[in-house]
Amino acid sequence: MVMKIKIINPVPDLEKETVEAMRRYLAASLEAGTCIEFEPVARGFRSIETEAQGVINGAEILRLVVKAQREDCDGIFINCFDDPALIGARELSRKPVLGPYGASVHFASMISEKVGIITTDDYGICCEERKALHYQFAGRIAAVEKVEMTVLDLCEGDLLARLTACCQRLEAQQIYAVVLGCTGMNFAADELKTALKKAGLQIQVIEPLKTGVKALELLIKMEYTNAIKGTKVRMEDYIE
């Protein structure tokens, strides 16, 4: 089956090398007929780590969701673990829209009764607790660890060592599935799995970029939509 997935990068000015690395990372696990196209927002904050950043960048995400309705894509993926503008996107889109958070935590819940999340910093923990309550995951998410780095710092320094230490602390609490709490951690996921296996740990790592895009691929293949029906939103009422 041939399908085209639009991946919205919800921050502007991502380096071309970063986008191409994500493309290669995803291509290894996608079906042969699946084509992915990345499109960044035109303006906004360089990272989304607060509610304010999510709201401001979210408006730009919705512009691209509306634009995608006129294009030949089959589904839309919002590439941020905060799932910014996701509900609004589903109100506007006839095509299925997924973000990484819901898809990854649901998947982790299928393989472990207790789920852990590794986020960025102290405020990231607050955001994770808020999302868990909103999505009604609070009963499954047993612990949230932090790597003490901002999103923009993830490619610098010793992220792998910090992730490994977080996983060790989570497994000590009998948590056997952990979700990486930022799609920007994708580049470290495979190395982390190797390091954990070498250390004799059993905890399984759920990387949200790949997990979310694969979930969207399955939705499209099975001809489902998660569009929110019956809303009063009409794009013809929007004044540019």
N, C-alpha and C positions, 0 to 999 in steps of 0.2 A: 504493500500500500504506500502510495506517495503522499506525504503530508509536509506542510510548511509551518514551522513554529516561529512566531515572533517573540524574541526575548528583549524586553525593555530593561535597559540598564538605567536605574532611577537616579543616577548621578551623572553630571556632565564631565567631559574631558577625561574619561578613562583612557589610559595609554593604549595605543594600537596593539602593542605586544601583549598586554594583559587580556584584551579581548580575544586575540588569536589563541592565546594559551587556553582560555576557557572553551573556545571552539574545538580545539584538539582534544581537550579533556572530555568533553561531552560526546564528540564524534565516536570515540572508542566504544561507547555503550548504546548508542542509538541504533535503531533499525536502519537497514540499507536505504530505504526510501524516504527517510526523514531529513528534511533540510531545515537548518536553523539560521535565523537572521537576527543580528543584534542591532538595536537602535537605542541611542542614549537620549535622555532628555536634553533640551536645548539650554536650560538654565537651572540654577538651583544650588544647593549645598553640595560640597564634594563628597560628603558621606552622610548617612542617615543614622544618627545615634540618639536622637531625641524625638519627642512627639512633634515639636515645632518644625524640625527639619523634614519629618515625614509628611506633614500637612502641606508645607510649601512645595516640596518636590513632588508630592502627590498630585497637585494640580497639573503639573507638567506631564506626569504619567498618564493622567486621564486624557490629555490632548492626544497623546500617541495611541491610546486605546480607541478613541473616536476615529483617528486617521486609519487605524488598522481595519476598521469595518469596511473601508473602501478598497482594501488590498486583498490579495489572494491567499492570505495566511489562514490556517485552520484553527489555530489556538494561540493564546497569548500567555507569556510567563513574565511575572514581575520579579526581577532578580535582586531581591533584598529580603533578608530573614525577618524583617519587621512587617512584611506583607503590606507595604504602604499603598493606600488607595484601592485595596483589593475589593472591598464591598462596592465602592463607587464604580469600579471597572466592571463588575458583574452586573450592575444596574444598567450600564451603558452598552455592554457588548452582547451581541448575538452569539459570539463565539466563546468557547470555554476559556476561562481565565484562572490561572493558579499562581500562587506564590509559594515560596519554599517552606514557610513555617508550618502551616497546617498539614501539608503533605508529609513533611518529615516527621513530625511528632506523631501523626497517625501511624506512619510506618513503623516507627520505633516502638509504639504501643503494641504492635502485632508480634514483636519478638521479645519483649520484656515487660513484665508487670510494672517495674519501676524504671523510669526514664530520667536521664540526666541531660543537662544542657551546659555547654561551655560557651560563655559569652565574653565580652571584651573587658569590662571594668565594673566598678561599683554601680554606676548608674545603669549599666547594661543589666545587672541583676534586678534592679527595680523594674525595668522595662519587661524583662522576662516574666516576672511575677504578675505584672499587669496583663500581659498577653495570655498567660495561663488561665487567669480568671475570666477574661473576655471569651476565650475559646472553650472554656469549661474543661481544660486539661489539668487543672490544679491537683486533681486526685491521682494523676499519673506521673506528673513531673515531681520527682522526689528530691532533687537537689539541683542547684545551679552553681557552677564553678566559673571562675574568671581567669583570664590570662594576663590581666593588668596591662592591656595595650589598647590603644584606640584603633578604629578601623583603618585609618590611614597609616598606622605603624605596623600592620600585620606582616607586611613583606620585609620588614627590617628585623634584625635580631634573632632571638632564639624561640620562635613560635613553636617549633616542634617539641622542644624540651618542656615548654610550659604546658602544651596540650597533653603530653605524656604524663606529667605530674598530676594534672587534673583528672585524667582517666584513672590513675592509680588511687586517688582519693575517692572517686566515685565507686570503683569496684570494691573498695573497703567497706562501702555502705550497701553492698549487695545490689548494686545497680549494674545491669549488664547490657544496656543500650544507651549510647550517648549521641546527642545531636550537636553538631558543630553550629554554634549560634551566629554565624555570619557566612554568607556565600563566598566572601573574600578569603576564607580559610581553605577553599577547595584545593589549592596547590599543595597543601600539606597533608591532605587526607590519606593518600596512598602510603606515604612515608610513615604516617602515624600508625596505620594498620600494621605495617611491617614491624615497627618498633614495639608495639604492644604484643604482637605474637612472639617476638624474640624475648620479651620480658616475661612470657608465660601468663599474660593476662587474658581473660576471656571476654572482656567488654567489647561490644561491637559498635563500630563507628558509622553513624548515618551522616553522610555529607549532603546538605540540603539542596545545592544546585543540581546535582545529578539526580537526586531522588525526586525533586519537584518536576524537572523536565520529563523524566521517565513517566511520572504519574500523569502528566498532561498528555504525553504521547499515547498512553493507554486510554485515557478519556476520549481522545479523538478517534482512535482506532475502533472503540466500541460505540461510537456515535452518540456519546452523551454530551450534554451541555449543563453548565452550572449557572447559566444566565438567570438573573433574578427577574421574574416575570411580574407583571401587574403594577409596575411603578409608574409614576406620573412624569418621569423624565422624558422630555422630548428635545432632541438636539436642535430642532428647528426653532425652539424658543431661545437658543443661546445666541447672544449678540457679541460678535468679535470686536 
